[in-house]
Amino acid sequence: MRINFKGPVMPVDPYSQLAFVEILNIILAAKNIVDVNRLLINRNVNPKFGSLSGYFRWSFAGDRFTLWQRMDYNSMLCFNPGILEIHFGALAARDNGKDINVFN
């Protein structure tokens, strides 16, 4: 998997860096890009934790996943450039490798 880091995580409050680590762990643990979306949504709506989307904005557009950090919790403004970018092909290839091992 190839993750392109575009910029630093800004310490806008004590929890912003922890939220980034949670998103990164979700990406690394996911089997495919659909899993990334499902895990982010499930984690984001869990009432026991703060909202990840309050700290970050993400997009599944074209052939990539992009993550931006908000300037403040629930702010509409985000820092430029995005923090990281992952091309779907990398996650799809990772998933295909697991399928080959399972079916052989």
Secondary structure, DSSP 8 states (H G I E B T S, - for coil): --EEE-S----SSTTHHHHHHHHHHHHHH-SSHHHHHHHHHHHHT-TTS--HHHHEEEEEETTEEEEEEBSSTT-S-B-SS-SEEEEHHHHHHHHHHHHHHHH-
